[in-house]
Amino acid sequence: MDPSLYQIITTSRGLKYSYYFSPAHPSKLTLLFCHGFPSTSDDWHHQALYFKGKGYGVIVPDMLGYGNTDKPSDPALYVSSAMSKDLVEILDKENIVQAVAIAHDWGCKAVSRLANYYPDRFIAYAFFAVGFLPPRPGTADFGDQLKTEKATYGYELSGFYLFFSEDDAPGIVRDHIDSSISILFPRDPKVWETRMAPTGTLEATLLENWETPLPSYMSEEDKKAFKTTFLKNGFEGPLCWYKIMTNNIQGEDDKKIPSTQVVPPSSSPIFFGAAKQDRICLPEIGYQTFSDKSFNNHTVTTHEYDADHWLILSKPDEINRDLEAWIESSGIEAN
């Protein structure tokens, strides 16, 4: 994306954020795009350029820990209440009163918490690969979650969180960068079932320097850019997003969410784009969330894409078309 359109803000808690910004044409909405792991704002380039061309306002931050945004090593700085405030301060800087929040991967947790903490600032929400993530206040045994996943789906989905939470994980991922890229972006999505998701498999795979072919949507140029970015920036910041989940920091933070705001307002349309071939962020998990009675009065639009986890990269034309149609048909307007 055009480097000249990137802005810098230092938030009230002293953290620098870099973000892409193109203002909206009159009568058009502003869209906030939040990426996940391991990405930067550039993962949204297909969507940012498309909607910019349509006159929409576009804000795409490098999320905390990534790109040209600060990368603190203290996991406590990554809690959702604080990051939500950071993102709203970006809207404030650009005089955006209300926006549509759109997310992929861990960005979906960020956008879920924007709905919890700042529902008046967002008029609609779109989630890709991962659905809305309800608050999980209090302490929990992460091992119990893994047991439930294995009993329900046949294998652990989140075992790699434990490796990512270890102190030596950032160095291992960085030192075995080619293997890391191969595992994170495999041509065969089923690789995640045996080489990433279950406890212990990802670390063993990286130490083995095991590699598998990359998908067609990731060119050699893309791989080179990824390596350059993450060899420079490291993984210490990005892995904090996992540490707060395994050590209950996020659970304690979720206690701050008002009981009246545990789901988005029923007046806010929701879009869920499921990735049919995703072997960790399974579509049925998102469907189950939106089928809960707490969403009975919501308008939820779902689309399932024949894609792996990285659907925003592999299916950009379909996603741009469906997102635009959803925005236009929802009748949403910013105040």
C-alpha positions in Angstrom: 0.0 0.0 0.0 1.1 3.6 -0.6 3.7 4.4 2.1 2.8 8.1 1.9 -0.7 7.3 3.3 0.6 5.9 6.6 0.2 8.0 9.7 1.7 7.8 13.2 0.0 8.3 16.5 1.4 8.1 20.0 -1.5 6.9 22.2 -2.4 8.2 25.7 -0.5 5.2 27.1 2.7 6.2 25.3 2.6 3.6 22.5 3.3 4.5 18.9 0.9 3.1 16.3 1.5 3.2 12.5 -1.7 3.0 10.4 -2.8 3.4 6.8 -5.4 6.1 6.3 -7.5 7.3 3.3 -10.4 9.6 4.2 -13.9 8.8 3.1 -15.7 10.6 0.3 -18.9 12.5 1.4 -21.7 10.1 2.3 -19.3 7.1 2.5 -18.5 5.1 5.6 -15.1 4.6 7.1 -13.9 1.0 7.5 -11.4 -0.1 10.2 -9.5 -3.3 9.3 -7.7 -5.2 12.0 -5.2 -8.0 11.1 -4.0 -11.0 13.2 -1.0 -13.2 13.6 1.5 -13.2 12.0 0.7 -10.2 9.8 0.9 -6.5 9.2 -1.6 -4.0 7.8 -0.4 -5.1 4.3 -2.4 -8.3 4.6 -5.5 -6.1 4.0 -4.1 -4.6 0.8 -6.6 -6.2 -1.5 -9.5 -4.8 0.6 -7.9 -1.5 1.4 -7.3 -0.6 -2.2 -10.7 -1.9 -3.4 -12.7 0.1 -0.9 -10.5 3.2 -1.2 -11.3 3.1 -4.9 -15.0 3.0 -4.0 -14.7 6.1 -1.9 -14.9 4.5 1.5 -12.7 5.8 4.3 -10.0 3.2 5.1 -8.0 2.8 8.3 -5.6 -0.2 8.6 -3.3 -0.2 11.6 -0.3 -2.3 12.2 -1.6 -3.9 15.3 0.4 -3.8 18.6 3.5 -5.8 18.2 3.6 -5.6 14.4 5.0 -3.7 11.5 6.0 -0.1 12.3 3.8 0.0 15.5 5.6 -0.4 18.8 6.4 -3.9 20.0 6.5 -4.0 23.8 7.6 -7.3 25.4 5.3 -7.0 28.4 2.2 -9.2 27.8 0.1 -7.0 30.1 0.2 -4.2 27.6 -1.7 -6.4 25.1 -4.9 -6.7 27.0 -8.0 -5.9 25.0 -9.3 -3.1 27.2 -6.1 -1.1 26.6 -5.8 -2.0 22.9 -9.4 -1.0 22.3 -8.7 2.4 23.7 -5.6 2.7 21.4 -7.7 1.9 18.3 -10.4 4.4 19.3 -7.8 7.1 19.7 -6.8 6.5 16.1 -10.4 7.2 15.1 -10.4 10.3 17.3 -7.3 11.6 15.6 -8.9 11.3 12.2 -12.2 12.7 13.5 -14.1 9.5 12.8 -17.2 9.3 15.0 -18.4 5.9 13.8 -16.9 3.2 11.7 -17.4 -0.4 10.4 -15.0 -2.7 12.1 -13.6 -5.6 10.0 -11.2 -8.3 11.3 -9.3 -11.5 10.6 -7.7 -13.9 13.0 -6.6 -12.2 16.3 -8.0 -9.0 14.8 -11.4 -10.6 15.6 -10.6 -10.5 19.3 -9.7 -6.9 19.0 -12.9 -6.1 17.1 -15.0 -8.2 19.5 -13.7 -6.1 22.4 -14.3 -2.8 20.5 -18.0 -4.0 20.4 -17.8 -4.7 24.2 -16.1 -1.4 25.2 -17.1 1.1 22.5 -20.3 0.0 20.9 -21.3 3.6 20.2 -18.3 4.1 17.9 -19.0 1.2 15.6 -22.1 0.6 13.5 -21.4 -2.8 12.1 -18.9 -5.7 12.5 -17.3 -8.2 10.0 -15.3 -11.2 11.1 -13.2 -13.5 8.9 -12.1 -17.0 9.8 -12.8 -16.3 13.5 -16.2 -15.3 14.7 -17.1 -12.9 17.5 -15.1 -13.9 20.6 -17.3 -13.6 23.7 -15.7 -12.4 27.0 -14.2 -15.1 29.2 -13.8 -13.4 32.5 -11.9 -14.9 35.4 -9.3 -17.6 35.6 -9.4 -20.9 33.7 -7.1 -23.9 33.2 -5.9 -23.8 29.6 -5.4 -27.5 29.8 -9.1 -28.0 30.2 -9.7 -26.1 27.0 -7.4 -28.4 25.1 -9.1 -31.5 26.5 -12.5 -30.1 25.4 -11.2 -29.3 21.9 -9.8 -32.8 21.5 -13.0 -34.4 22.8 -15.1 -32.2 20.5 -13.1 -32.0 17.3 -10.8 -35.1 17.5 -7.6 -33.1 18.0 -6.4 -30.1 20.0 -6.9 -26.9 18.1 -4.8 -24.6 20.4 -2.0 -26.7 21.7 0.5 -24.4 19.9 -0.5 -21.6 22.3 1.6 -23.3 25.0 4.7 -23.2 22.8 4.1 -19.6 21.8 3.8 -18.7 25.5 7.3 -20.1 26.3 10.2 -17.6 26.7 12.3 -19.2 24.0 9.5 -19.4 21.4 10.2 -16.0 19.7 13.9 -17.1 19.1 12.9 -20.5 17.8 10.3 -19.2 15.4 12.8 -16.5 14.1 15.8 -18.9 13.9 13.7 -21.3 11.8 12.0 -18.7 9.7 11.7 -20.8 6.5 10.1 -23.6 8.4 7.9 -21.1 10.3 6.6 -19.6 7.0 6.0 -23.1 5.6 3.9 -24.2 8.6 2.0 -20.9 8.9 1.1 -20.8 5.2 1.0 -24.4 4.0 -0.4 -25.3 0.6 -2.2 -28.2 2.3 -4.4 -26.9 5.1 -4.4 -30.3 6.8 -0.8 -29.7 7.8 -2.1 -27.8 10.8 -3.9 -30.9 12.2 -0.6 -32.7 12.7 2.2 -30.1 12.5 0.8 -27.1 14.4 -2.3 -27.4 16.4 -1.6 -30.3 18.9 0.6 -29.6 21.9 4.3 -30.0 21.1 4.0 -30.5 17.4 4.9 -27.0 16.2 8.1 -26.7 18.2 9.2 -30.2 17.1 8.4 -29.3 13.5 10.4 -26.1 13.6 13.4 -27.7 15.3 13.3 -30.3 12.5 13.4 -27.5 10.0 10.6 -29.3 8.2 9.1 -27.5 5.2 6.1 -28.0 2.9 5.1 -26.2 -0.3 3.5 -22.7 0.0 0.1 -21.9 -1.5 -0.4 -20.1 -4.8 -1.4 -16.9 -3.2 2.0 -16.5 -1.5 4.7 -15.7 -4.1 8.4 -15.8 -3.5 8.3 -12.1 -3.3 5.6 -12.3 -0.6 7.8 -14.8 1.3 10.8 -12.5 1.0 8.8 -9.5 2.3 7.6 -11.6 5.2 11.1 -12.7 6.1 12.5 -9.2 5.9 9.7 -7.8 8.1 9.8 -10.5 10.8 13.6 -11.1 10.9 13.8 -7.3 11.6 11.0 -7.1 14.1 11.0 -10.5 15.7 8.2 -12.4 17.3 8.4 -11.3 20.9 5.6 -8.8 20.5 3.3 -10.9 18.4 3.5 -13.9 20.7 2.3 -11.7 23.6 -1.2 -12.1 22.1 -1.0 -15.8 23.0 0.7 -15.3 26.4 -2.2 -13.3 27.7 -4.6 -16.2 26.8 -2.6 -19.0 28.6 -1.7 -17.1 31.8 -5.2 -15.6 32.5 -4.2 -12.0 32.0 -6.9 -11.6 29.4 -9.4 -13.4 31.6 -8.8 -10.9 34.3 -9.1 -8.0 31.9 -12.5 -9.3 30.6 -13.9 -8.7 34.0 -14.0 -5.0 33.1 -16.6 -5.6 30.4 -20.1 -4.3 31.4 -22.7 -7.1 31.8 -24.9 -5.2 29.4 -22.3 -5.2 26.6 -21.1 -8.8 26.3 -22.3 -8.9 22.7 -22.6 -6.2 20.1 -25.7 -4.1 20.0 -28.6 -5.9 18.2 -28.9 -2.9 16.0 -25.4 -3.5 14.5 -25.3 -5.8 11.5 -22.8 -8.6 11.6 -20.9 -10.4 8.8 -19.1 -13.7 9.3 -16.9 -15.1 6.6 -15.9 -18.7 7.4 -12.9 -20.5 5.9 -14.1 -24.0 4.9 -10.6 -25.4 4.9 -9.3 -23.8 8.1 -8.1 -26.6 10.4 -7.8 -24.4 13.6 -10.4 -21.7 13.3 -13.1 -24.1 12.4 -16.3 -22.6 10.8 -18.5 -24.5 13.2 -17.1 -22.6 16.1 -18.2 -19.3 14.6 -21.6 -20.7 13.6 -22.1 -22.0 17.2 -21.3 -18.5 18.6 -23.8 -16.8 16.4 -26.5 -19.4 17.1 -26.4 -18.6 20.8 -29.6 -17.1 22.1 -27.7 -13.9 22.9 -27.7 -13.2 19.1 -31.4 -14.0 18.6 -32.2 -10.4 17.8 -29.2 -9.7 15.7 -28.9 -9.7 11.9 -26.0 -12.0 11.1 -24.9 -12.6 7.5 -22.7 -15.6 6.9 -20.7 -16.7 3.9 -18.5 -19.7 3.7 -15.5 -19.6 1.4 -13.7 -22.6 0.0 -10.4 -21.4 1.4 -7.9 -22.0 4.1 -7.3 -19.6 7.0 -5.8 -16.9 4.8 -9.0 -16.2 2.9 -8.5 -12.5 2.7 -5.4 -13.2 0.7 -6.6 -16.1 -1.4 -10.2 -15.0 -2.1 -10.0 -11.2 -2.3 -12.5 -10.7 -5.2 -15.2 -12.7 -3.5 -14.6 -11.1 -0.2 -14.6 -7.6 -1.6 -17.8 -8.3 -3.5 -19.6 -9.8 -0.5 -18.4 -7.2 2.0 -19.5 -4.3 -0.3 -22.9 -6.0 -0.9 -23.4 -6.5 2.8 -22.5 -2.9 3.7 -24.8 -1.5 1.0 -27.7 -3.8 1.8 -27.5 -3.3 5.5 -28.6 0.3 5.3 -26.0 1.4 7.8 -25.1 5.1 8.1 -22.6 6.8 10.3 -23.7 9.6 12.6 
